[in-house]
Each structure stands twice: as C-alpha cells, then as structure tokens.
Amino acid sequence: MVYGLFIDCMMNTPVLLIHFNRPESTRRQIEMLENIAPQRVWVLCDGPRLHRQEDVGRVTEVRAMLDDLPWSCTAKYLYRESNMGCFQNVSEGISWFLDDCGAGIILEDDVMPDSSFFRFCDELLIRYVDASEVFAIAGHNRKPTSFGMETDYGFSNYFECWGWATWKRAWDQFDPTLDAWRDRWSWNLICKRVFSNYRARAYWSWMFRQVEMKRRDSWAYRFILTIWQKNGCVIIPKLNLTENIGFNDAGEHTAHFSGLEVSAAKQRFPLHHPPIIAVNPEVDRWFEDGVHSKSLLVRLVWLYRKLKEIYYH
C-alpha cells in the first residue's frame, strides 16, 4: 500500500502535529510548514496543567493558530480538555493518528525540519512498509558532524523522536508496561544484544526505573524498549534533517541540552540506500557514548563546556 507521495509538488504524506503551550514554537513551525503545505494534517494538543494558570492563555493562543493553518489542507483535531501529560497524551495521540491513516510523519512543536526531510520520510515509508523489523524513520541523529557511512542512512537500535515517521504495523506493538525491563530474562537478552558495556546497561536500568517511578513522563523510552524487545531497528539519517528549537526553559525535556543545538541540513536525492537491513555499529556507538550513558571523554567535554559558561558569565 502506498501511504503518501509528492504529487504535483504537493506533500500528500499524513502529518501529525503535536503542540501544547509554546506559542512562539507553534508560530515558527506553522510558518515553515506553509512552504511545505502538507495536504493531510492531524493536530494533537494537550490541555492546560492544573494549578498552572499561565497554561490557559498559552494553550488558547496555540490552538487559535492551529485552527487557522495558512494553507489549504484537510485537518483533524484532538484537543484535550484537561492535561493528560506527555506519556498518555502523545502515545494515545499517535494511536489516534495511525489508526486513521496507517503511516505518517510526526512533528512535535519544537521540531523544525528541512524541506528535504519530508521527501526522505515519504520515500522510506514506502520502501520499508513491509519490513517488519524497521520500526521508525528518524530525521535527527544529534551528531554535530555527519556519519562516515557511504549510504544516506543507516540502521540503529536507538530511536530518535525529533522529527520521525512510522507505520501502524510498528506502533501497534508499542508496549507501555516496561515488562521487558522488569523481566530479568528478557532484559538480559536485550542487554547482551544491544549494549557493549556495563555502563550502558546500568544507565538504561536507571532510566527505566525513572520512568516506572513517573519521574520521567515519557512515551519515547517505552517505545525504544519495545523496539529492543521485538528485535527491531530504526532508520537514522547520515545528516541531521531537522532542528530542535526547544532548547530553553520552556522545553519540558530539552532545556538541559542548551548549547548543543544542531542545525538541519539538506538531503540530496536520489537516496543512496544500504544494501541490507543491518544495525550500523558506528551509529549505535554514537548514540550510547555521545547521547545516552556518555563515555568519559564526552562527560569531560561537557564539564569543560559548563565551566566555560560559568567563567564567561
């Protein structure tokens, strides 16, 4: 089945926009999307948080912009009356989206893609539609320089949600229970297959405990555990095709990344595809050592950057 195509310069791939309480991010993303003009749009917006009075006006302002998208399209809306939180709102919203359209692109309010990101996702949604081991297509790799791979993308055990795409057949396997981590036998199998050192195993055990104790209101960590449990993989681009503009105090999950912003690049076409579906060890090493549990060198560089910030401010 073909889910979406660029037809007569129109972007027909379904797009889910996830917004909340950041009017400036919403304004910037809408301005960017006007040039792309996706023809089929789904809009998800959580409700104001209890005892956060400032949310009421901000959410109202965001929804007013989303109600008046400045291009011709078919739009469907899911506005929460009260706040459901990131995990429940987003995970149920993605199900709502994919149950309706089957496959598509997902953008949170702080993600600004290059225009080539949409064609990248569109082509790969079609190419890997029946590849059951491929769970998602990421548009960002968080790496300040491109990977050394000869192809335009690779496969990884790691999931990245700063602009991504997926299929209903993959999302239907989403397991929010964390049972694959709680069950020692399942977790040991995952650790042997995915992690190359004890540091990584300890980090992810700690992270899933944070999620279990509701210190991390995250759907994404649950999804990556699902991917590991199912022996799946994720498409990771050689270049960053999206930029995250949420590196400020308003970012619920990105403020601590301030200073590590990576700009979006433009993908050239036609794409140079990998010959087989196989995890790229270089990509996995980067995500674990550079993004998640972090190697000693990466931690020392981070400490140097923080000390430099303190000294010059």
PASEBA-1860 file (N, C-alpha, C; in nm, 3 decimals):
! residues 313
1> MVYGLFID> 0.084/-0.119/0.000/0.000/0.000/0.000/0.088/0.125/0.000 ~ 0.054/0.224/-0.081/0.129/0.350/-0.084/0.056/0.451/0.003 ~ 0.123/0.501/0.106/0.059/0.589/0.202/0.067/0.735/0.163 ~ 0.171/0.777/0.095/0.182/0.918/0.063/0.287/0.939/-0.042 ~ 0.268/1.040/-0.126/0.362/1.072/-0.230/0.365/1.222/-0.252 ~ 0.478/1.271/-0.306/0.482/1.408/-0.353/0.417/1.408/-0.491 ~ 0.300/1.464/-0.501/0.224/1.464/-0.625/0.204/1.608/-0.670 ~ 0.256/1.640/-0.791/0.243/1.776/-0.844/0.290/1.878/-0.743
9> CMMNTPVL> 0.406/1.846/-0.680/0.469/1.936/-0.583/0.388/1.953/-0.455 ~ 0.289/1.867/-0.431/0.212/1.873/-0.308/0.253/1.758/-0.217 ~ 0.267/1.785/-0.090/0.309/1.683/0.006/0.185/1.614/0.060 ~ 0.166/1.489/0.018/0.043/1.418/0.049/0.059/1.318/0.163 ~ 0.181/1.305/0.219/0.203/1.214/0.331/0.132/1.269/0.456 ~ 0.059/1.186/0.530/-0.005/1.234/0.653/0.097/1.288/0.753 ~ 0.061/1.396/0.821/0.149/1.460/0.919/0.071/1.482/1.048 ~ 0.129/1.438/1.160/0.073/1.465/1.292/0.154/1.576/1.358
17> LIHFNRPE> 0.087/1.684/1.399/0.150/1.793/1.471/0.111/1.784/1.618 ~ 0.212/1.780/1.705/0.189/1.768/1.849/0.230/1.899/1.916 ~ 0.134/1.970/1.971/0.160/2.101/2.030/0.102/2.107/2.171 ~ 0.141/2.214/2.242/0.094/2.228/2.380/0.083/2.374/2.421 ~ 0.191/2.432/2.474/0.178/2.564/2.537/0.291/2.660/2.500 ~ 0.348/2.643/2.380/0.458/2.729/2.338/0.420/2.803/2.210 ~ 0.352/2.917/2.222/0.304/2.988/2.103/0.413/3.025/2.004 ~ 0.532/3.064/2.052/0.637/3.104/1.960/0.685/2.986/1.877
25> STRRQIEM> 0.701/2.869/1.939/0.739/2.750/1.863/0.631/2.713/1.764 ~ 0.506/2.721/1.805/0.395/2.691/1.714/0.396/2.785/1.594 ~ 0.414/2.914/1.619/0.417/3.013/1.511/0.528/2.980/1.412 ~ 0.648/2.952/1.462/0.762/2.924/1.374/0.740/2.797/1.293 ~ 0.684/2.694/1.356/0.663/2.569/1.282/0.557/2.586/1.175 ~ 0.451/2.658/1.206/0.346/2.681/1.106/0.401/2.760/0.987 ~ 0.483/2.861/1.013/0.545/2.937/0.905/0.631/2.847/0.816 ~ 0.704/2.757/0.876/0.785/2.663/0.800/0.697/2.569/0.718
33> LENIAPQR> 0.592/2.516/0.780/0.506/2.419/0.713/0.424/2.481/0.599 ~ 0.403/2.611/0.605/0.329/2.677/0.497/0.399/2.657/0.363 ~ 0.532/2.653/0.366/0.607/2.631/0.242/0.599/2.487/0.193 ~ 0.576/2.394/0.285/0.562/2.253/0.250/0.418/2.220/0.212 ~ 0.324/2.282/0.284/0.179/2.266/0.260/0.134/2.121/0.259 ~ 0.156/2.047/0.368/0.105/1.909/0.373/-0.047/1.908/0.356 ~ -0.093/1.816/0.274/-0.235/1.814/0.237/-0.323/1.745/0.341 ~ -0.263/1.656/0.422/-0.340/1.584/0.524/-0.272/1.602/0.659
41> VWVLCDGP> -0.340/1.670/0.750/-0.281/1.708/0.879/-0.370/1.662/0.993 ~ -0.307/1.604/1.095/-0.373/1.572/1.221/-0.307/1.658/1.328 ~ -0.387/1.714/1.419/-0.334/1.806/1.520/-0.372/1.756/1.659 ~ -0.270/1.740/1.744/-0.289/1.695/1.883/-0.241/1.804/1.977 ~ -0.324/1.838/2.075/-0.284/1.941/2.172/-0.335/1.904/2.311 ~ -0.244/1.893/2.406/-0.280/1.862/2.544/-0.348/1.982/2.609 ~ -0.421/1.958/2.718/-0.489/2.064/2.789/-0.399/2.131/2.892 ~ -0.442/2.244/2.946/-0.362/2.316/3.046/-0.340/2.230/3.171
49> RLHRQEDV> -0.224/2.247/3.232/-0.192/2.176/3.355/-0.265/2.239/3.473 ~ -0.305/2.154/3.566/-0.373/2.201/3.686/-0.278/2.286/3.768 ~ -0.328/2.397/3.819/-0.251/2.489/3.903/-0.139/2.560/3.826 ~ -0.145/2.557/3.694/-0.052/2.635/3.611/-0.135/2.733/3.529 ~ -0.173/2.842/3.591/-0.267/2.935/3.529/-0.216/2.991/3.397 ~ -0.082/3.005/3.386/-0.027/3.060/3.263/-0.053/2.969/3.143 ~ -0.076/2.840/3.169/-0.102/2.747/3.059/-0.230/2.780/2.984 ~ -0.329/2.832/3.055/-0.460/2.855/2.994/-0.448/2.949/2.874
57> GRVTEVRA> -0.385/3.063/2.895/-0.370/3.159/2.787/-0.279/3.107/2.677 ~ -0.172/3.039/2.714/-0.077/2.989/2.614/-0.139/2.880/2.527 ~ -0.211/2.787/2.589/-0.275/2.681/2.513/-0.383/2.739/2.421 ~ -0.456/2.836/2.471/-0.558/2.903/2.388/-0.495/2.970/2.268 ~ -0.383/3.036/2.288/-0.313/3.103/2.179/-0.261/3.003/2.077 ~ -0.204/2.893/2.125/-0.154/2.789/2.036/-0.269/2.731/1.952 ~ -0.381/2.702/2.014/-0.492/2.640/1.942/-0.552/2.735/1.839 ~ -0.551/2.864/1.869/-0.603/2.962/1.773/-0.520/2.959/1.644
65> MLDDLPWS> -0.388/2.946/1.656/-0.303/2.936/1.537/-0.325/2.805/1.464 ~ -0.340/2.695/1.538/-0.360/2.565/1.476/-0.496/2.556/1.407 ~ -0.594/2.629/1.457/-0.727/2.630/1.396/-0.728/2.703/1.263 ~ -0.626/2.782/1.237/-0.623/2.867/1.118/-0.495/2.844/1.039 ~ -0.468/2.719/1.001/-0.348/2.687/0.924/-0.351/2.761/0.790 ~ -0.242/2.829/0.754/-0.244/2.919/0.639/-0.218/2.852/0.504 ~ -0.263/2.730/0.486/-0.256/2.664/0.356/-0.377/2.572/0.345 ~ -0.411/2.537/0.224/-0.527/2.452/0.201/-0.493/2.307/0.235
73> CTAKYLYR> -0.569/2.249/0.328/-0.545/2.111/0.368/-0.667/2.055/0.438 ~ -0.668/1.924/0.453/-0.768/1.857/0.535/-0.707/1.835/0.673 ~ -0.769/1.889/0.776/-0.713/1.882/0.911/-0.813/1.819/1.007 ~ -0.760/1.733/1.094/-0.839/1.672/1.201/-0.775/1.710/1.335 ~ -0.856/1.733/1.435/-0.807/1.787/1.561/-0.846/1.699/1.680 ~ -0.750/1.687/1.773/-0.777/1.622/1.902/-0.724/1.713/2.011 ~ -0.815/1.791/2.071/-0.778/1.884/2.177/-0.825/1.826/2.311 ~ -0.730/1.812/2.403/-0.765/1.759/2.535/-0.829/1.870/2.620
81> ESNMGCFQ> -0.934/1.834/2.694/-0.998/1.930/2.782/-0.913/1.957/2.906 ~ -0.845/1.853/2.955/-0.756/1.867/3.070/-0.622/1.806/3.035 ~ -0.523/1.830/3.120/-0.388/1.785/3.089/-0.371/1.635/3.116 ~ -0.326/1.563/3.016/-0.304/1.419/3.028/-0.158/1.386/3.054 ~ -0.068/1.480/3.028/0.074/1.453/3.043/0.134/1.396/2.916 ~ 0.266/1.405/2.907/0.335/1.367/2.784/0.312/1.222/2.745 ~ 0.333/1.129/2.835/0.322/0.987/2.803/0.184/0.951/2.750 ~ 0.081/0.979/2.827/-0.054/0.937/2.788/-0.105/1.015/2.668
89> NVSEGISW> -0.087/1.146/2.669/-0.138/1.228/2.560/-0.073/1.190/2.427 ~ 0.059/1.182/2.424/0.129/1.157/2.298/0.109/1.014/2.251 ~ 0.122/0.917/2.339/0.109/0.777/2.296/-0.032/0.749/2.243 ~ -0.133/0.798/2.313/-0.270/0.778/2.264/-0.296/0.861/2.139 ~ -0.232/0.979/2.131/-0.248/1.062/2.012/-0.186/0.998/1.888 ~ -0.071/0.935/1.904/-0.009/0.865/1.791/-0.098/0.749/1.745 ~ -0.158/0.679/1.840/-0.251/0.571/1.804/-0.370/0.627/1.726 ~ -0.426/0.737/1.772/-0.537/0.804/1.703/-0.498/0.838/1.559
97> FLDDCGAG> -0.381/0.890/1.541/-0.330/0.930/1.409/-0.311/0.809/1.318 ~ -0.239/0.708/1.366/-0.205/0.594/1.281/-0.324/0.501/1.257 ~ -0.416/0.493/1.352/-0.538/0.415/1.329/-0.618/0.473/1.213 ~ -0.601/0.603/1.191/-0.677/0.672/1.087/-0.607/0.667/0.951 ~ -0.474/0.679/0.950/-0.406/0.695/0.821/-0.308/0.583/0.786 ~ -0.266/0.501/0.882/-0.182/0.387/0.852/-0.033/0.410/0.861 ~ 0.012/0.530/0.829/0.155/0.564/0.836/0.168/0.714/0.817 ~ 0.275/0.771/0.871/0.292/0.914/0.851/0.407/0.971/0.930
105> IILEDDVM> 0.419/1.104/0.921/0.526/1.182/0.982/0.474/1.246/1.110 ~ 0.560/1.250/1.212/0.521/1.304/1.343/0.617/1.415/1.383 ~ 0.561/1.533/1.412/0.640/1.650/1.449/0.588/1.710/1.578 ~ 0.674/1.720/1.677/0.639/1.795/1.797/0.666/1.943/1.772 ~ 0.615/2.028/1.860/0.612/2.171/1.831/0.750/2.236/1.823 ~ 0.852/2.174/1.880/0.985/2.234/1.879/1.076/2.180/1.769 ~ 1.018/2.108/1.673/1.097/2.048/1.565/1.078/2.127/1.436 ~ 1.191/2.169/1.377/1.190/2.245/1.252/1.266/2.164/1.146
113> PDSSFFRF> 1.195/2.096/1.058/1.265/2.014/0.959/1.309/2.096/0.837 ~ 1.415/2.051/0.773/1.445/2.099/0.639/1.340/2.040/0.545 ~ 1.314/2.108/0.436/1.210/2.061/0.343/1.240/1.920/0.290 ~ 1.369/1.885/0.280/1.406/1.753/0.228/1.369/1.640/0.323 ~ 1.347/1.671/0.450/1.307/1.570/0.549/1.178/1.500/0.507 ~ 1.085/1.575/0.449/0.955/1.519/0.415/0.967/1.417/0.300 ~ 1.047/1.449/0.200/1.067/1.353/0.092/1.144/1.231/0.143 ~ 1.242/1.254/0.229/1.319/1.144/0.289/1.225/1.046/0.358
121> CDELLIRY> 1.137/1.097/0.442/1.042/1.010/0.513/0.945/0.944/0.416 ~ 0.896/1.022/0.321/0.797/0.970/0.227/0.851/0.850/0.149 ~ 0.973/0.864/0.097/1.031/0.756/0.018/1.057/0.631/0.103 ~ 1.104/0.653/0.228/1.137/0.537/0.311/1.015/0.473/0.374 ~ 0.909/0.549/0.396/0.783/0.489/0.441/0.733/0.388/0.338 ~ 0.752/0.419/0.212/0.710/0.329/0.105/0.808/0.212/0.091 ~ 0.937/0.242/0.093/1.039/0.138/0.070/1.034/0.029/0.177 ~ 1.010/0.068/0.303/1.017/-0.028/0.413/0.881/-0.061/0.474
129> VDASEVFA> 0.776/-0.038/0.398/0.641/-0.059/0.450/0.621/-0.202/0.499 ~ 0.680/-0.299/0.433/0.660/-0.439/0.472/0.780/-0.498/0.546 ~ 0.878/-0.414/0.583/0.995/-0.461/0.657/0.962/-0.458/0.806 ~ 0.916/-0.568/0.858/0.862/-0.570/0.994/0.965/-0.534/1.100 ~ 1.095/-0.552/1.070/1.197/-0.521/1.169/1.227/-0.372/1.178 ~ 1.182/-0.293/1.080/1.205/-0.148/1.082/1.086/-0.081/1.150 ~ 1.111/-0.016/1.264/1.004/0.040/1.345/0.981/0.189/1.323 ~ 1.081/0.261/1.277/1.066/0.406/1.265/1.172/0.462/1.172
137> IAGHNRKP> 1.147/0.584/1.125/1.241/0.661/1.043/1.268/0.790/1.117 ~ 1.391/0.810/1.161/1.427/0.931/1.235/1.480/1.037/1.138 ~ 1.457/1.162/1.174/1.509/1.272/1.093/1.627/1.341/1.156 ~ 1.668/1.295/1.274/1.774/1.364/1.350/1.864/1.259/1.414 ~ 1.993/1.291/1.422/2.085/1.197/1.487/2.166/1.260/1.601 ~ 2.142/1.390/1.627/2.207/1.466/1.735/2.359/1.479/1.717 ~ 2.411/1.439/1.602/2.555/1.445/1.581/2.592/1.575/1.510 ~ 2.689/1.651/1.563/2.724/1.780/1.501/2.792/1.765/1.365
145> TSFGMETD> 2.848/1.648/1.336/2.905/1.618/1.204/2.840/1.493/1.150 ~ 2.846/1.476/1.018/2.778/1.362/0.957/2.850/1.231/0.989 ~ 2.776/1.122/0.983/2.836/0.990/0.999/2.925/0.958/0.878 ~ 3.019/0.868/0.897/3.111/0.832/0.790/3.056/0.729/0.693 ~ 2.931/0.690/0.709/2.873/0.585/0.624/2.865/0.631/0.478 ~ 2.875/0.536/0.385/2.869/0.568/0.244/2.726/0.588/0.195 ~ 2.629/0.534/0.267/2.490/0.549/0.229/2.430/0.672/0.298 ~ 2.307/0.709/0.257/2.244/0.829/0.312/2.174/0.805/0.445
153> YGFSNYFE> 2.168/0.683/0.488/2.111/0.650/0.619/2.160/0.511/0.659 ~ 2.147/0.482/0.787/2.182/0.351/0.837/2.074/0.303/0.932 ~ 2.098/0.189/0.994/2.002/0.131/1.088/2.066/0.124/1.226 ~ 1.984/0.149/1.327/2.033/0.154/1.464/1.935/0.089/1.559 ~ 1.987/0.046/1.674/1.899/0.002/1.783/1.834/0.120/1.854 ~ 1.882/0.241/1.828/1.838/0.359/1.905/1.735/0.440/1.829 ~ 1.638/0.490/1.904/1.527/0.567/1.849/1.547/0.715/1.878 ~ 1.514/0.799/1.780/1.524/0.944/1.796/1.394/1.007/1.750
161> CWGWATWK> 1.333/1.092/1.834/1.198/1.141/1.807/1.191/1.289/1.768 ~ 1.304/1.351/1.735/1.299/1.492/1.694/1.269/1.500/1.545 ~ 1.145/1.468/1.510/1.102/1.457/1.372/1.120/1.314/1.326 ~ 1.010/1.240/1.307/1.021/1.099/1.272/0.895/1.053/1.200 ~ 0.900/0.931/1.153/0.786/0.873/1.083/0.777/0.725/1.119 ~ 0.657/0.671/1.106/0.638/0.529/1.139/0.512/0.476/1.073 ~ 0.486/0.348/1.096/0.373/0.277/1.041/0.285/0.224/1.155 ~ 0.158/0.206/1.125/0.067/0.148/1.223/0.113/0.008/1.262
169> RAWDQFDP> 0.167/-0.069/1.167/0.211/-0.206/1.196/0.322/-0.207/1.301 ~ 0.403/-0.099/1.309/0.507/-0.090/1.411/0.450/-0.039/1.543 ~ 0.370/0.069/1.536/0.317/0.129/1.658/0.220/0.037/1.730 ~ 0.153/-0.050/1.658/0.060/-0.144/1.721/0.131/-0.236/1.820 ~ 0.262/-0.248/1.810/0.339/-0.332/1.902/0.386/-0.255/2.026 ~ 0.357/-0.126/2.032/0.400/-0.042/2.144/0.353/-0.102/2.277 ~ 0.449/-0.124/2.368/0.420/-0.184/2.499/0.458/-0.083/2.608 ~ 0.360/-0.019/2.670/0.392/0.082/2.771/0.424/0.026/2.909
177> TLDAWRDR> 0.422/-0.105/2.927/0.428/-0.166/3.060/0.568/-0.172/3.120 ~ 0.671/-0.164/3.036/0.811/-0.183/3.080/0.840/-0.326/3.123 ~ 0.754/-0.421/3.084/0.773/-0.560/3.126/0.904/-0.619/3.074 ~ 0.949/-0.574/2.957/1.074/-0.628/2.902/1.194/-0.590/2.986 ~ 1.182/-0.483/3.062/1.289/-0.444/3.156/1.269/-0.512/3.291 ~ 1.146/-0.525/3.336/1.120/-0.587/3.466/1.154/-0.736/3.467 ~ 1.130/-0.803/3.357/1.159/-0.946/3.348/1.309/-0.966/3.327 ~ 1.375/-1.029/3.423/1.521/-1.040/3.420/1.570/-1.114/3.297
185> WSWNLICK> 1.502/-1.221/3.258/1.544/-1.299/3.141/1.537/-1.215/3.014 ~ 1.426/-1.144/2.995/1.411/-1.060/2.876/1.513/-0.947/2.875 ~ 1.534/-0.886/2.992/1.627/-0.774/3.000/1.770/-0.820/2.974 ~ 1.807/-0.935/3.024/1.942/-0.988/2.999/1.966/-1.013/2.850 ~ 1.865/-1.063/2.781/1.878/-1.085/2.638/1.897/-0.953/2.564 ~ 1.820/-0.852/2.603/1.832/-0.721/2.541/1.972/-0.663/2.565 ~ 2.019/-0.674/2.689/2.150/-0.618/2.724/2.262/-0.683/2.643 ~ 2.256/-0.814/2.628/2.360/-0.884/2.552/2.360/-0.844/2.406
193> RVFSNYRA> 2.243/-0.817/2.351/2.232/-0.786/2.209/2.260/-0.640/2.178 ~ 2.218/-0.549/2.267/2.221/-0.406/2.235/2.343/-0.335/2.293 ~ 2.382/-0.368/2.417/2.484/-0.289/2.487/2.622/-0.354/2.477 ~ 2.723/-0.269/2.468/2.861/-0.319/2.457/2.938/-0.308/2.588 ~ 2.878/-0.248/2.691/2.949/-0.234/2.818/2.850/-0.223/2.934 ~ 2.905/-0.234/3.055/2.819/-0.231/3.174/2.764/-0.091/3.198 ~ 2.840/0.010/3.160/2.793/0.148/3.177/2.656/0.168/3.111 ~ 2.644/0.120/2.989/2.518/0.135/2.916/2.405/0.060/2.986
201> RAYWSWMF> 2.434/-0.064/3.029/2.332/-0.143/3.097/2.286/-0.073/3.225 ~ 2.379/-0.022/3.303/2.343/0.045/3.428/2.262/0.172/3.401 ~ 2.303/0.245/3.298/2.231/0.369/3.265/2.086/0.341/3.228 ~ 2.065/0.244/3.139/1.929/0.218/3.093/1.844/0.154/3.202 ~ 1.902/0.075/3.289/1.828/0.023/3.404/1.781/0.138/3.492 ~ 1.871/0.234/3.515/1.835/0.352/3.594/1.727/0.432/3.524 ~ 1.739/0.451/3.392/1.643/0.532/3.318/1.503/0.470/3.321 ~ 1.494/0.340/3.300/1.362/0.277/3.301/1.301/0.279/3.442
209> RQVEMKRR> 1.386/0.278/3.543/1.332/0.293/3.679/1.275/0.434/3.699 ~ 1.340/0.535/3.641/1.287/0.671/3.648/1.150/0.679/3.582 ~ 1.135/0.611/3.471/1.007/0.608/3.401/0.903/0.534/3.485 ~ 0.941/0.421/3.542/0.850/0.343/3.625/0.800/0.424/3.745 ~ 0.890/0.503/3.804/0.855/0.583/3.922/0.790/0.715/3.884 ~ 0.764/0.735/3.754/0.697/0.853/3.700/0.777/0.981/3.720 ~ 0.909/0.965/3.732/0.996/1.081/3.733/1.027/1.128/3.591 ~ 1.003/1.040/3.495/1.015/1.072/3.353/0.881/1.039/3.287
217> DSWAYRFI> 0.808/1.142/3.249/0.676/1.122/3.189/0.694/1.100/3.039 ~ 0.749/0.984/3.003/0.797/0.963/2.867/0.729/0.846/2.797 ~ 0.685/0.868/2.675/0.642/0.761/2.587/0.761/0.707/2.507 ~ 0.861/0.793/2.481/0.971/0.756/2.391/1.059/0.646/2.450 ~ 1.086/0.652/2.581/1.166/0.545/2.643/1.091/0.413/2.639 ~ 0.961/0.419/2.652/0.882/0.296/2.642/0.886/0.240/2.499 ~ 0.888/0.330/2.401/0.892/0.285/2.263/1.027/0.222/2.228 ~ 1.136/0.282/2.277/1.267/0.223/2.246/1.280/0.085/2.312
225> LTIWQKNG> 1.222/0.068/2.431/1.225/-0.064/2.494/1.143/-0.164/2.413 ~ 1.031/-0.118/2.358/0.952/-0.204/2.270/1.033/-0.249/2.150 ~ 1.106/-0.155/2.089/1.188/-0.187/1.972/1.293/-0.292/2.008 ~ 1.357/-0.275/2.123/1.457/-0.374/2.167/1.394/-0.509/2.194 ~ 1.278/-0.507/2.258/1.209/-0.633/2.291/1.173/-0.711/2.164 ~ 1.138/-0.638/2.058/1.093/-0.702/1.934/1.206/-0.723/1.833 ~ 1.331/-0.697/1.876/1.445/-0.711/1.784/1.432/-0.621/1.662 ~ 1.379/-0.502/1.685/1.359/-0.408/1.577/1.476/-0.313/1.559
233> CVIIPKLN> 1.463/-0.222/1.465/1.565/-0.121/1.442/1.501/0.006/1.389 ~ 1.581/0.112/1.382/1.534/0.244/1.343/1.625/0.298/1.233 ~ 1.566/0.363/1.133/1.644/0.430/1.029/1.697/0.562/1.085 ~ 1.828/0.583/1.076/1.892/0.706/1.123/1.960/0.773/1.004 ~ 1.934/0.901/0.977/1.993/0.967/0.861/2.141/0.998/0.882 ~ 2.215/0.999/0.773/2.356/1.037/0.779/2.371/1.183/0.821 ~ 2.278/1.267/0.774/2.276/1.410/0.808/2.157/1.439/0.898 ~ 2.167/1.542/0.981/2.051/1.588/1.056/1.958/1.662/0.961
241> LTENIGFN> 1.836/1.616/0.949/1.739/1.678/0.860/1.637/1.762/0.934 ~ 1.651/1.768/1.066/1.563/1.852/1.148/1.646/1.928/1.251 ~ 1.588/2.032/1.303/1.650/2.111/1.410/1.552/2.123/1.525 ~ 1.600/2.110/1.647/1.515/2.128/1.765/1.534/2.269/1.818 ~ 1.424/2.344/1.824/1.429/2.484/1.871/1.381/2.497/2.015 ~ 1.369/2.384/2.085/1.314/2.386/2.220/1.417/2.391/2.330 ~ 1.540/2.435/2.298/1.646/2.438/2.398/1.638/2.565/2.482 ~ 1.534/2.572/2.563/1.518/2.687/2.652/1.440/2.642/2.773
249> DAGEHTAH> 1.415/2.733/2.864/1.348/2.698/2.989/1.206/2.647/2.966 ~ 1.146/2.680/2.850/1.010/2.635/2.822/1.005/2.491/2.777 ~ 1.120/2.435/2.738/1.124/2.296/2.692/1.114/2.199/2.807 ~ 1.011/2.115/2.805/0.988/2.021/2.914/1.100/1.917/2.923 ~ 1.156/1.878/2.808/1.253/1.769/2.807/1.383/1.804/2.736 ~ 1.402/1.933/2.698/1.519/1.968/2.617/1.600/2.083/2.673 ~ 1.554/2.149/2.779/1.625/2.267/2.830/1.769/2.234/2.868 ~ 1.793/2.113/2.918/1.927/2.076/2.963/2.023/2.050/2.847
257> FSGLEVSA> 1.971/2.052/2.721/2.058/2.035/2.605/2.107/2.169/2.550 ~ 2.070/2.279/2.615/2.108/2.411/2.565/2.258/2.419/2.540 ~ 2.293/2.471/2.421/2.433/2.480/2.382/2.477/2.367/2.292 ~ 2.391/2.267/2.274/2.425/2.152/2.189/2.336/2.145/2.065 ~ 2.280/2.260/2.025/2.191/2.263/1.910/2.264/2.223/1.782 ~ 2.194/2.151/1.695/2.248/2.109/1.567/2.151/2.154/1.458 ~ 2.199/2.227/1.361/2.114/2.279/1.254/2.076/2.169/1.156 ~ 1.964/2.190/1.087/1.919/2.094/0.986/1.997/2.113/0.857
265> AKQRFPLH> 2.029/2.001/0.793/2.097/2.001/0.663/1.998/1.961/0.555 ~ 2.037/1.975/0.431/1.951/1.938/0.318/1.996/1.806/0.259 ~ 1.902/1.714/0.247/1.930/1.583/0.190/1.926/1.589/0.037 ~ 2.025/1.530/-0.027/2.025/1.520/-0.172/1.954/1.392/-0.217 ~ 1.896/1.400/-0.335/1.826/1.285/-0.391/1.879/1.258/-0.532 ~ 1.872/1.134/-0.580/1.810/1.016/-0.517/1.892/0.964/-0.399 ~ 1.823/0.896/-0.309/1.888/0.842/-0.192/1.978/0.725/-0.227 ~ 2.090/0.716/-0.154/2.180/0.602/-0.165/2.146/0.507/-0.050
273> HPPIIAVN> 2.085/0.394/-0.082/2.030/0.303/0.019/2.132/0.199/0.064 ~ 2.126/0.156/0.192/2.207/0.041/0.236/2.163/-0.084/0.161 ~ 2.256/-0.175/0.135/2.218/-0.296/0.060/2.132/-0.392/0.141 ~ 2.147/-0.391/0.273/2.069/-0.481/0.360/2.025/-0.405/0.484 ~ 1.930/-0.463/0.555/1.886/-0.407/0.683/1.973/-0.468/0.793 ~ 2.067/-0.390/0.844/2.156/-0.437/0.950/2.201/-0.318/1.033 ~ 2.203/-0.336/1.165/2.242/-0.228/1.255/2.386/-0.184/1.228 ~ 2.406/-0.053/1.221/2.538/0.006/1.197/2.606/0.030/1.333
281> PEVDRWFE> 2.716/-0.039/1.364/2.780/-0.023/1.495/2.827/0.120/1.522 ~ 2.868/0.193/1.418/2.913/0.332/1.436/2.800/0.418/1.489 ~ 2.680/0.398/1.436/2.564/0.477/1.479/2.528/0.442/1.623 ~ 2.527/0.314/1.655/2.496/0.272/1.792/2.598/0.328/1.892 ~ 2.725/0.324/1.858/2.828/0.377/1.948/2.807/0.525/1.974 ~ 2.771/0.597/1.868/2.748/0.741/1.886/2.632/0.767/1.982 ~ 2.521/0.699/1.962/2.405/0.724/2.047/2.433/0.687/2.192 ~ 2.503/0.577/2.216/2.528/0.537/2.354/2.636/0.625/2.418
289> DGVHSKSL> 2.749/0.643/2.349/2.862/0.717/2.407/2.842/0.868/2.402 ~ 2.772/0.916/2.300/2.758/1.059/2.284/2.629/1.120/2.333 ~ 2.523/1.039/2.345/2.391/1.093/2.377/2.336/1.039/2.508 ~ 2.344/0.910/2.530/2.276/0.848/2.643/2.368/0.828/2.765 ~ 2.432/0.713/2.779/2.513/0.691/2.900/2.642/0.773/2.899 ~ 2.691/0.810/2.782/2.804/0.901/2.763/2.937/0.844/2.814 ~ 3.033/0.844/2.725/3.168/0.799/2.759/3.236/0.901/2.849 ~ 3.350/0.862/2.909/3.425/0.954/2.995/3.469/1.078/2.918
297> LVRLVWLY> 3.513/1.060/2.795/3.557/1.175/2.715/3.443/1.273/2.692 ~ 3.327/1.223/2.659/3.211/1.309/2.636/3.174/1.383/2.764 ~ 3.181/1.315/2.876/3.149/1.380/3.003/3.250/1.489/3.037 ~ 3.377/1.466/3.008/3.479/1.569/3.033/3.459/1.691/2.944 ~ 3.422/1.666/2.818/3.392/1.778/2.728/3.273/1.858/2.779 ~ 3.170/1.788/2.826/3.052/1.855/2.882/3.090/1.939/3.003 ~ 3.173/1.884/3.092/3.215/1.957/3.211/3.294/2.082/3.172 ~ 3.381/2.068/3.073/3.460/2.183/3.027/3.368/2.292/2.973
305> RKLKEIYY> 3.266/2.253/2.897/3.172/2.350/2.841/3.095/2.423/2.951 ~ 3.052/2.349/3.054/2.978/2.412/3.163/3.067/2.508/3.242 ~ 3.191/2.467/3.270/3.283/2.555/3.343/3.313/2.680/3.262 ~ 3.324/2.665/3.132/3.350/2.780/3.045/3.231/2.876/3.047 ~ 3.110/2.822/3.048/2.991/2.905/3.055/2.988/2.985/3.185 ~ 3.020/2.917/3.295/3.021/2.984/3.426/3.126/3.093/3.429 ~ 3.243/3.066/3.375/3.355/3.162/3.380/3.321/3.288/3.299 ~ 3.261/3.272/3.181/3.234/3.386/3.094/3.102/3.456/3.125
313> H> 3.026/3.401/3.218/2.901/3.466/3.256/2.907/3.512/3.402
END
